[in-house]
């Protein structure tokens, strides 16, 4: 199911199937002795007999503890965390029976079982227009203050990296309340004016998996994995000249907001990232004073009221914090997104105009083009041909041998040959290690239909080239029809100015947002393929235990890499416009995004080499320079987001999860969820075919010239007429807000979604909102 548009009934069934599977998961709590639960409390319900909230929370937990010998633990040991800023309550170790009893207690808003999250794993500043040869653009100006702190929830940080050099930075702003927690390998002096905070969160992890082995893992903010260092440097790394990976991608590496500060919140460990730890980190980061949260991880999709990260992000948003999350790496399948709440900025991944080409020269004279980051001793000569071997067949089904999984290659068949391996199941670099261990002299990594033509470069341990699916089919045909098939591999270094670019990465998770079709997700895409940034000194660039190489910079791909691009640019926008709300920043990023590549054609989808749509790229590709001066913004208050939740058929107790401390109640100001003042427009016609017209309302705030006139342009649609009223918006002052409405009238119900856009233009600004029109099939 490559494209949502090919079989609408199929994708709707798919959505329903997923929905059912989630409900089954939620109802199938197994009877473990004890596990961690997150308990949300109504802070205002505390009886006057208690001196503080933590005492009350502890008392609540104690009141439901079993009297059995097994449960006879000091109640304080049951408490894993206390939450008190973006979220209020505790995390505690309970039996299922105890959790069910606690849920009925007065003052308990909701209980969430512990959830496991996974990481979604320097050319980009120039590609994004952030630095020019003449350094005259506004992004190159040094800000007078460095007050913006970005909290990075990840695997920690490698403080010795030059990307975290604080030379020239002003003293840490007085509003900052963070701390530099010490531990093995991390001292107070590892924080500076760039790394202003470092905290660790592991109580939930240890409650689920047992004590951390401190000999094998740093129980401190020091980053052993590399992922956190890479994302932190992408957000706000200081400029480092001559950065490269084994000679590839040579140049100056710098973060999106090199003047911003970094606070590292280590929430991920060897065994994963747990929701109670993530929630505590968000809670602490907001209290510390971050302006932006960058979270490159995800744990599937749960209903809004059942997603602890979504609830914590709502609390952060209420306090003015911009939250950016990765969309996930489950593309190109539709409905594969995580982190879909409208108050979160959900980021997909795209390519840049830089590549690392390599070629496969076949014995029949033909050359195949691929990519590689291989650098090292090679026994391969470009003047000599080597025998090819492929352990699969010409059938479409894959087998363990064709995937080059551990223990599947016969050294008698592989030794001295170049092995063709299909992509999938195991890490790409690990396949090369399997080939090397079996005596192969090289590897050609062939994409399957899942990955299409997307090429991701890797730092292999043996000569290896990755090729697309079409080239892979051609290669296998040559091998299977020739008795003496041969090839050799060549590595061509770094190339710039690649066309077309950007292209939406095949792995980037896709919409629609099945929780709410009216909220278009992802929000936008940003560079996430072959990104160079700082790396840990603890592990190799391939992360394989057998790889003894150590590098200061590494090249990684994933929405984990695109998320910090957006976080860093949001930090810069916050520094330039400190009065902007999180939704204003998000609007500026979305309405200035572009949907055409450097060949002036529509953005492509790497999985099909066909044009991508708004379910693939959201509002489009991020355009930082334009976002500084968007002209108009779609602002959304916290109460507006709550009003959106009021349209989602949630029960009073489910709504209370979000109403909590601001004492919110439904004012019923939104006629339908599509009326949330979102920068994207998604019109969903119901199953009832008698509904032939839908009207969606929006309001824009003028942040450009005080006196300005905007005129509207709308794409034509096959299935619907579109009318915008008024067609002109006349502003007479800055921060003036004007409303408009868009009426969609069905001409002929379509069997698949239609995509287009609405643009407000004043001769200087171009404020674009993507439009999706969906007709749900009659029941």
C-alpha positions in Angstrom: 0.0 0.0 0.0 2.4 2.6 -1.2 0.0 5.5 -1.7 -3.1 6.5 0.2 -4.7 7.7 -3.0 -4.6 4.3 -4.7 -7.3 2.5 -2.8 -9.3 4.7 -0.4 -11.5 1.9 1.0 -8.3 0.0 1.8 -6.8 2.9 3.7 -10.0 3.6 5.6 -10.2 -0.1 6.6 -6.5 0.2 7.6 -7.3 3.1 9.8 -10.2 1.3 11.5 -8.1 -1.8 12.0 -5.4 0.2 13.7 -8.0 1.9 15.9 -9.3 -1.4 17.0 -5.9 -2.8 17.7 -5.1 0.1 20.0 -8.3 -0.4 21.9 -7.4 -4.1 22.3 -3.9 -3.1 23.6 -5.5 -0.7 26.1 -7.9 -3.3 27.5 -5.5 -6.1 27.7 -3.5 -5.2 30.8 -1.7 -8.3 32.0 -1.4 -9.2 35.6 2.2 -8.3 36.3 3.1 -8.2 40.0 4.1 -4.5 39.8 4.8 -2.1 36.9 5.1 1.6 36.7 2.0 3.7 36.3 1.8 7.5 35.7 -0.9 9.0 38.0 -2.3 12.4 37.0 -3.7 14.3 40.0 -6.1 17.2 40.3 -3.8 19.6 42.2 -6.7 21.8 43.3 -8.4 18.8 45.0 -5.8 18.5 47.8 -7.4 18.4 51.3 -6.3 21.2 53.6 -5.0 18.6 56.1 -1.9 18.1 53.8 1.0 20.5 53.9 2.1 19.9 50.4 1.1 18.0 47.2 3.8 15.4 47.3 2.7 14.4 50.8 -0.9 14.1 49.5 0.2 12.1 46.4 2.2 9.7 48.6 -0.7 9.2 50.9 -3.0 8.4 47.9 -0.5 5.7 46.7 -0.2 4.3 50.2 -3.9 4.0 50.6 -4.2 1.4 47.8 -1.2 -0.7 48.6 -1.9 -4.4 49.0 -1.4 -5.9 52.5 0.4 -8.9 51.0 4.0 -9.7 52.1 5.1 -9.1 48.5 3.7 -5.6 48.5 5.1 -4.8 51.9 7.6 -2.1 50.7 8.0 1.3 52.1 5.5 3.4 50.1 8.2 5.9 49.3 10.0 3.2 47.3 6.9 2.8 45.2 7.1 6.5 44.1 9.3 6.8 41.0 8.7 10.5 40.2 6.8 13.5 41.4 5.5 15.8 38.7 4.6 19.5 39.4 5.0 21.8 36.4 3.9 20.7 33.0 2.1 17.8 34.5 0.9 17.1 38.1 1.0 13.8 39.9 3.4 10.9 40.4 4.8 7.8 38.7 4.5 4.8 41.0 5.1 1.0 40.9 1.8 -0.7 41.4 0.1 -4.0 40.8 -2.8 -3.9 38.3 -5.3 -4.3 41.2 -3.7 -1.4 43.1 -3.8 0.8 39.9 -7.5 0.0 39.4 -8.3 0.9 43.0 -6.3 4.2 42.8 -8.1 5.2 39.6 -11.4 5.4 41.6 -9.9 7.6 44.3 -11.0 11.2 44.6 -8.5 13.6 43.1 -7.1 11.1 40.6 -7.6 12.5 37.1 -6.2 9.6 35.0 -3.7 6.7 35.2 -1.4 5.8 32.3 0.7 2.6 32.1 4.4 3.0 31.4 5.1 3.2 27.6 8.4 2.5 25.9 9.6 5.0 23.3 12.3 4.6 20.7 14.7 7.0 19.1 13.8 8.0 15.5 17.1 7.5 14.0 26.7 20.6 7.5 25.4 21.2 4.6 21.9 21.9 6.0 22.5 25.5 7.2 23.7 26.6 3.7 21.0 24.5 2.0 18.4 26.2 4.2 19.8 29.7 3.3 21.1 30.3 6.8 24.6 31.3 5.8 25.8 32.8 2.6 29.3 33.4 1.2 28.9 37.2 1.9 27.3 36.6 5.3 24.9 39.6 4.8 21.6 37.9 5.5 19.8 38.5 8.7 20.4 34.9 9.9 24.1 35.6 10.1 23.7 38.6 12.4 24.9 38.0 15.9 22.1 38.3 18.4 22.7 40.8 21.3 21.3 38.2 23.7 21.4 34.4 24.0 18.4 34.0 26.2 16.8 31.1 24.3 17.4 27.6 25.9 16.5 24.5 23.9 15.8 21.4 26.0 16.9 18.2 24.1 15.4 15.0 25.3 17.7 12.3 24.1 20.6 10.1 25.0 22.7 12.8 26.6 25.6 14.9 25.3 29.3 14.5 24.7 30.5 17.8 26.2 34.1 17.8 24.8 32.8 18.2 21.2 33.9 21.5 19.6 30.2 22.0 18.7 29.6 22.9 22.3 32.4 25.4 22.6 31.1 28.5 24.4 33.7 31.0 23.2 32.1 34.5 22.8 28.9 33.6 24.5 27.4 35.9 27.1 26.8 34.8 30.7 23.9 32.3 31.3 20.6 34.3 31.5 19.4 34.9 35.1 16.0 33.4 34.3 17.6 30.0 33.8 16.9 27.6 36.7 18.5 24.4 35.3 21.3 22.4 36.9 24.3 20.5 35.9 23.9 17.0 37.5 27.2 15.1 38.0 27.8 11.4 37.6 30.3 9.0 36.1 32.0 10.8 33.3 30.2 14.1 33.8 31.4 16.9 36.1 30.1 20.4 36.8 32.8 21.9 34.5 31.3 19.9 31.6 28.6 22.5 31.5 29.4 26.0 30.2 27.7 28.9 28.6 26.6 26.7 25.7 25.6 23.5 27.7 23.7 25.3 30.5 22.0 22.2 31.9 22.4 18.5 32.0 20.0 16.1 33.8 19.4 12.4 33.9 16.1 10.5 34.2 16.3 6.7 34.8 14.0 5.8 37.6 11.2 4.6 35.2 13.8 2.7 33.1 15.2 0.9 36.2 11.8 0.1 37.5 11.0 -1.6 34.2 14.4 -3.2 33.4 16.4 -3.4 36.6 19.4 -1.4 37.7 21.6 0.2 35.0 25.0 -1.5 34.7 27.2 1.4 35.5 30.3 -0.3 34.1 28.7 -0.7 30.7 26.7 2.5 30.6 27.2 6.1 31.8 24.6 6.7 34.6 25.1 10.4 33.9 24.4 13.0 31.1 27.4 11.8 29.1 26.2 10.4 25.8 27.4 6.9 25.0 25.1 6.4 22.1 25.8 9.5 20.0 22.2 10.2 19.0 21.8 13.0 21.6 25.0 14.7 20.8 24.1 14.7 17.1 20.6 16.2 17.7 21.9 18.8 20.2 24.6 19.9 17.8 22.1 20.1 15.0 19.9 22.4 17.2 22.4 24.8 18.4 26.0 23.7 17.8 28.7 26.3 17.6 30.5 26.6 14.2 33.3 24.1 13.7 35.6 24.6 10.7 36.9 21.6 8.9 34.2 19.2 10.2 33.9 15.9 8.2 33.3 12.2 8.5 36.4 10.4 7.2 36.8 13.2 4.6 33.1 13.2 3.5 31.0 16.3 3.9 34.0 18.5 4.6 33.1 22.1 5.7 31.9 24.2 8.6 29.4 22.4 10.8 27.0 24.5 12.9 23.6 24.2 14.4 20.5 26.0 13.3 20.7 28.5 16.2 24.4 28.7 17.1 23.6 31.5 19.6 21.1 29.4 21.6 21.9 27.4 24.7 21.5 23.7 25.1 20.0 21.8 28.1 20.5 18.0 27.8 17.9 15.8 29.4 19.0 12.2 29.2 15.9 10.0 29.0 17.1 7.2 26.7 19.3 4.3 27.7 20.5 1.1 26.1 17.1 -0.6 26.6 15.0 2.3 25.3 13.2 5.4 26.6 10.3 5.2 29.1 7.4 7.5 29.4 7.7 8.2 33.1 11.2 9.4 32.5 10.3 11.5 29.5 7.4 13.0 31.4 9.7 13.9 34.3 12.1 15.5 31.8 9.4 17.6 30.2 8.2 18.7 33.6 11.7 19.6 34.8 12.7 21.3 31.6 9.6 23.6 31.7 10.4 24.5 35.3 14.1 25.1 34.4 13.0 27.7 31.8 13.5 26.2 28.3 11.8 28.0 25.4 11.9 25.1 23.0 11.7 21.3 23.6 13.3 19.0 20.9 12.1 15.4 21.2 13.4 13.0 18.5 11.5 9.9 19.7 8.1 8.3 19.6 6.1 5.4 21.0 3.2 4.8 18.5 -0.1 6.6 18.5 -2.6 6.7 21.5 -5.7 8.7 21.9 -4.9 12.3 23.0 -6.1 11.7 26.5 -4.1 8.4 26.8 -0.8 9.8 25.6 1.3 11.1 28.5 3.8 12.9 26.2 0.9 14.6 24.4 -0.5 15.7 27.8 2.9 16.9 29.1 3.4 18.8 25.8 0.0 20.5 26.3 1.2 21.7 29.7 4.5 22.9 28.2 2.5 24.8 25.4 0.3 26.4 28.1 3.5 27.8 29.6 4.8 29.2 26.2 7.2 26.4 25.3 7.4 25.3 21.6 7.5 21.5 21.3 9.0 19.9 18.2 8.8 16.1 17.7 9.9 13.7 15.0 7.2 12.1 12.9 8.7 8.7 12.9 10.6 6.5 10.4 7.7 4.1 9.4 7.2 5.5 5.9 6.3 5.2 3.1 3.2 3.4 4.6 0.3 5.8 5.1 -1.1 6.4 8.6 2.4 5.8 10.1 2.9 9.0 12.1 3.6 9.4 15.8 3.4 12.6 17.9 0.2 13.9 16.1 -1.3 16.3 18.7 -2.0 19.7 17.1 0.0 21.5 19.8 3.1 19.6 18.8 5.0 20.5 15.7 5.4 17.1 13.9 8.5 17.0 11.6 9.1 14.7 8.6 12.4 14.2 6.8 13.7 15.3 3.4 17.0 15.2 1.5 19.4 18.0 0.8 21.4 18.9 -2.4 24.5 17.0 -1.2 25.2 13.4 -2.0 28.0 10.8 -1.6 28.0 9.0 -4.9 29.4 5.6 -5.6 29.2 3.3 -8.6 28.9 -0.3 -9.4 30.7 -1.1 -12.6 29.3 -4.4 -14.1 31.2 -6.9 -16.2 28.8 -6.2 -19.1 30.0 -2.6 -19.3 27.0 -1.1 -17.5 27.4 1.2 -14.5 24.9 1.5 -11.6 24.7 4.7 -9.5 24.5 4.5 -5.7 25.8 6.1 -2.5 28.4 5.2 0.2 30.4 6.6 3.0 33.0 3.8 2.9 36.5 5.0 3.6 39.4 2.7 4.5 41.6 0.0 3.3 40.1 -1.8 0.4 41.4 -4.9 -1.5 39.1 -3.9 -4.4 40.7 -2.5 -7.5 38.7 -0.4 -9.9 40.5 -2.0 -12.8 39.6 -5.5 -11.8 36.2 -7.3 -11.9 35.0 -9.5 -8.9 32.5 -12.3 -9.0 29.0 -11.4 -7.8 26.8 -13.6 -5.6 23.2 -13.2 -4.5 21.6 -15.7 -2.1 18.1 -14.8 -3.1 16.0 -15.7 -6.1 14.2 -13.6 -8.7 11.0 -14.0 -6.8 9.5 -10.9 -5.0 9.7 -12.6 -1.6 12.7 -12.1 0.6 14.6 -14.7 2.6 17.1 -14.5 5.4 20.0 -15.2 3.1 19.1 -12.5 0.6 18.8 -10.1 3.6 22.3 -11.1 4.8 21.1 -11.7 8.3 23.5 -13.0 10.9 24.6 -16.6 10.3 22.8 -16.9 6.9 25.8 -16.6 4.5 27.8 -19.7 3.5 31.5 -18.7 3.4 32.1 -21.3 0.7 29.8 -19.4 -1.7 30.7 -15.9 -0.5 34.5 -15.8 0.0 36.3 -13.5 -2.4 33.1 -12.2 -4.0 30.9 -9.0 -3.9 27.6 -10.0 -2.2 24.2 -8.5 -3.1 22.1 -8.0 0.1 18.5 -6.8 0.2 17.7 -4.0 2.6 15.4 -4.7 5.5 15.1 -6.4 9.0 18.7 -5.8 10.2 20.7 -2.5 10.2 22.4 -1.7 6.9 25.9 -1.6 8.3 25.4 -4.9 10.1 24.8 -6.6 6.8 28.2 -5.5 5.6 29.7 -6.9 8.8 28.0 -10.3 8.0 29.4 -10.2 4.5 32.9 -9.4 5.8 32.8 -12.2 8.4 31.8 -14.7 5.7 34.8 -13.7 3.6 33.1 -11.3 1.1 35.2 -8.5 -0.4 32.4 -6.1 -0.9 28.6 -5.5 -0.7 25.9 -4.1 -2.9 22.9 -3.1 -0.7 19.8 -3.2 -2.8 16.6 -1.4 -1.9 13.3 -3.3 -2.1 9.9 -2.0 -3.0 9.5 -0.6 0.6 12.4 1.9 0.1 12.0 2.5 -3.6 14.7 4.9 -4.9 15.7 6.4 -1.6 19.4 6.2 -1.0 20.9 6.5 2.5 24.7 6.6 2.8 26.4 4.5 5.5 29.8 4.4 7.0 30.5 0.7 6.2 33.3 -1.5 7.4 33.9 -3.0 4.0 33.6 -1.6 0.5 29.8 -1.2 0.0 27.4 0.7 -2.2 23.7 1.2 -1.7 21.5 1.3 -4.8 17.8 1.9 -5.5 15.1 -0.7 -6.3 15.2 -0.2 -10.0 19.0 -0.6 -10.2 18.7 -3.5 -7.8 16.3 -5.3 -10.1 18.5 -4.7 -13.1 21.5 -6.0 -11.2 19.8 -9.2 -10.1 18.6 -9.8 -13.6 22.2 -9.5 -14.9 23.4 -11.9 -12.2 20.6 -14.5 -12.8 21.0 -14.4 -16.6 24.8 -14.4 -16.7 27.0 -17.4 -15.8 30.0 -15.2 -14.9 28.5 -12.0 -13.5 31.1 -9.6 -12.1 31.4 -6.1 -10.8 33.7 -3.6 -9.1 32.9 -0.7 -6.8 34.1 2.9 -6.9 33.7 5.7 -4.3 33.4 9.3 -5.6 33.5 11.4 -2.5 31.1 14.4 -1.8 29.0 16.1 -4.5 27.0 19.3 -4.1 24.2 20.8 -6.2 22.2 17.6 -6.5 19.0 17.8 -8.5 16.2 17.3 -7.7 16.3 18.4 -4.0 14.8 18.4 -1.5 13.0 15.1 -1.9 10.7 13.6 0.8 12.5 10.6 2.4 10.9 7.2 1.9 11.3 6.4 5.5 9.6 9.5 6.7 6.3 8.6 8.3 3.1 9.7 6.5 -0.4 11.0 7.2 -3.2 11.1 7.6 -3.6 11.7 11.3 -6.2 9.0 12.0 -7.0 10.5 15.4 -8.3 13.6 13.7 -8.4 13.8 9.9 -9.2 17.5 10.2 -5.6 18.1 11.6 -3.2 17.7 8.8 0.1 15.9 9.8 3.0 15.9 9.4 3.3 19.7 9.8 6.3 20.0 7.5 9.6 18.4 6.5 13.2 19.4 7.1 16.6 17.9 6.2 16.9 14.4 7.7 19.0 12.4 5.2 22.8 12.2 5.5 23.1 14.9 8.2 26.6 15.7 9.5 26.8 16.7 13.2 28.8 16.1 16.4 29.4 12.5 17.6 30.2 10.7 20.8 33.8 9.6 21.5 32.5 6.4 22.9 31.3 4.5 19.9 32.2 4.1 16.2 30.4 5.9 13.3 28.7 2.6 12.4 27.8 1.9 16.1 28.9 -1.7 15.6 31.0 -3.2 18.5 33.5 -4.6 16.0 34.2 -1.1 14.5 37.2 0.4 16.3 37.1 3.7 14.4 36.4 6.9 16.4 35.2 10.2 14.8 34.3 13.7 16.0 31.4 14.0 13.5 29.0 11.4 12.1 26.4 11.3 9.3 23.0 10.0 10.3 19.5 9.9 8.7 16.1 9.8 10.2 13.3 12.1 11.4 15.4 12.3 14.5 17.7 14.5 12.4 14.9 16.7 10.9 13.3 17.4 14.2 16.3 19.3 15.7 16.5 21.4 12.5 13.0 22.7 13.2 13.8 23.1 17.0 16.8 25.2 16.3 15.0 27.4 13.8 12.2 27.8 16.3 14.8 28.9 18.8 16.0 31.5 16.4 12.5 32.8 15.7 11.9 33.0 19.4 15.0 35.1 19.9 14.0 37.4 17.1 10.3 37.5 18.2 10.3 36.8 21.9 6.6 37.8 22.1 5.6 35.0 19.7 3.6 32.1 21.1 4.4 28.5 20.2 1.5 28.5 17.7 2.8 31.7 16.1 6.2 30.2 15.6 4.6 27.1 14.1 2.4 29.1 11.8 5.4 31.1 10.5 7.3 27.9 9.8 4.3 26.2 8.0 2.9 29.1 6.0 6.3 30.0 4.5 7.3 26.4 3.7 7.8 25.6 0.0 6.4 22.7 -2.1 8.7 22.9 -5.1 12.3 21.6 -5.5 15.3 23.1 -7.0 14.1 22.1 -10.5 10.9 24.2 -9.9 8.9 21.0 -10.0 6.6 19.8 -7.2 8.4 18.0 -4.3 9.0 14.3 -5.0 8.5 11.3 -2.8 11.7 9.2 -2.8 9.8 5.9 -2.5 8.0 6.4 -5.9 9.9 9.3 -7.6 6.4 10.8 -8.1 5.1 14.1 -6.7 4.5 13.9 -2.9 1.4 15.3 -1.3 0.5 17.0 2.0 0.2 13.6 3.7 3.9 13.1 2.9 5.3 16.6 3.3 2.7 18.5 5.3 2.8 22.3 4.6 6.1 21.7 2.7 9.8 22.1 3.3 11.0 24.5 5.9 12.2 27.9 4.7 13.9 29.7 7.7 14.6 33.1 6.1 10.9 33.5 5.0 9.7 32.4 8.4 11.4 35.4 10.0 8.9 37.6 8.3 5.8 35.6 7.5 3.4 38.6 7.1 0.5 36.8 8.7 0.2 34.2 11.4 -2.5 31.8 12.6 -2.4 32.2 16.4 -3.9 29.5 18.6 -4.4 30.0 22.4 -4.3 27.1 24.8 -8.1 27.4 25.3 -8.5 27.0 21.5 -6.7 23.7 21.6 -8.9 22.7 24.5 -12.0 23.7 22.4 -10.6 21.4 19.7 -10.5 18.5 22.2 -14.1 19.3 23.1 -15.0 18.3 19.5 -13.3 14.9 19.8 -16.1 13.0 21.6 -14.1 12.8 24.9 -15.8 12.1 28.2 -15.6 14.7 31.0 -13.0 12.6 32.8 -10.9 12.4 29.6 -11.2 16.1 29.0 -10.2 16.8 32.6 -6.7 15.4 31.7 -6.2 18.7 29.7 -8.6 21.0 31.7 -6.7 20.5 34.9 -5.0 23.5 36.4 -6.2 26.3 34.1 -9.7 25.1 35.1 -10.8 24.9 31.5 -14.3 24.1 30.4 -15.9 23.7 27.0 -17.2 27.0 25.6 -18.2 25.2 22.3 -16.6 27.9 20.2 -15.7 25.5 17.4 -18.5 24.2 15.3 -16.3 21.3 14.1 -12.7 20.2 14.7 -11.7 21.7 11.3 -12.4 25.2 12.7 -9.3 25.0 14.9 -7.2 28.0 13.7 -4.6 25.7 12.2 -2.2 26.9 9.5 -3.3 23.9 7.3 -6.9 23.2 6.2 -8.4 19.8 6.0 -12.1 19.5 4.9 -13.6 16.2 5.7 -17.0 15.4 4.2 -18.9 12.9 6.3 -20.3 9.5 5.2 -23.7 11.2 4.9 -24.0 12.1 1.2 -26.6 14.7 1.8 -23.9 17.0 3.3 -22.7 18.8 0.2 -21.2 21.9 1.7 -18.7 22.5 4.5 -17.5 25.9 5.8 -14.2 26.3 7.7 -13.3 29.4 9.6 -9.8 31.0 10.1 -8.4 34.2 11.5 -5.0 35.7 10.7 -2.9 38.2 12.6 -0.9 40.8 10.9 2.8 40.7 11.9 4.0 42.5 8.8 3.6 46.0 7.6 0.9 47.9 9.5 -1.0 48.9 6.4 -1.2 46.0 4.0 -3.8 44.4 1.6 -3.8 40.6 1.0 -5.6 38.9 -1.9 -6.4 35.2 -1.9 -5.6 32.5 -4.5 -7.0 29.0 -4.2 -6.2 25.8 -6.1 -8.9 24.3 -8.3 -10.3 21.0 -7.2 -12.0 18.4 -9.3 -14.5 17.3 -6.7 -15.3 20.6 -5.0 -15.9 24.3 -5.7 -14.1 26.5 -3.2 -15.2 30.0 -2.1 -13.2 32.3 0.2 -15.0 35.2 1.9 -13.8 37.9 1.9 -11.3 37.6 -1.0 -9.3 40.6 0.3 -8.0 41.3 3.8 -7.2 45.0 4.5 -5.0 45.6 7.5 -4.5 49.0 9.0 -2.3 48.2 12.0 0.2 45.6 13.3 -1.2 42.7 15.3 -4.7 43.4 13.8 -6.7 40.1 13.5 -9.1 39.5 10.6 -11.2 36.5 9.9 -12.2 34.7 6.7 -14.2 31.6 5.9 -13.7 28.9 3.2 -16.8 27.1 1.8 -16.3 23.8 0.0 -19.2 22.7 -2.1 -19.2 19.2 -3.6 -19.4 18.9 -7.3 -18.7 15.2 -7.4 -17.6 13.1 -4.4 -14.1 11.7 -5.0 -12.9 8.3 -4.0 -9.6 9.6 -2.9 -8.4 12.8 -1.1 -7.6 15.9 -3.2 -4.7 18.2 -2.4 -4.1 21.9 -3.1 -3.5 25.2 -1.3 -4.8 28.6 -0.3 -2.4 31.6 -0.5 -2.7 35.1 0.8 -0.5 37.6 -1.1 0.3 41.2 -0.5 3.1 41.7 -3.0 5.8 41.0 -0.4 4.5 38.0 1.6 3.1 34.7 0.4 1.1 33.0 3.2 0.3 29.5 2.1 -2.0 26.9 3.8 -2.2 23.4 2.3 -5.7 22.1 1.7 -6.8 18.5 1.8 -10.4 17.6 0.9 -11.6 14.1 1.9 -14.9 12.4 1.2 -15.5 9.6 3.6 -17.2 6.7 1.8 -20.9 6.2 2.5 -21.5 3.5 5.2 
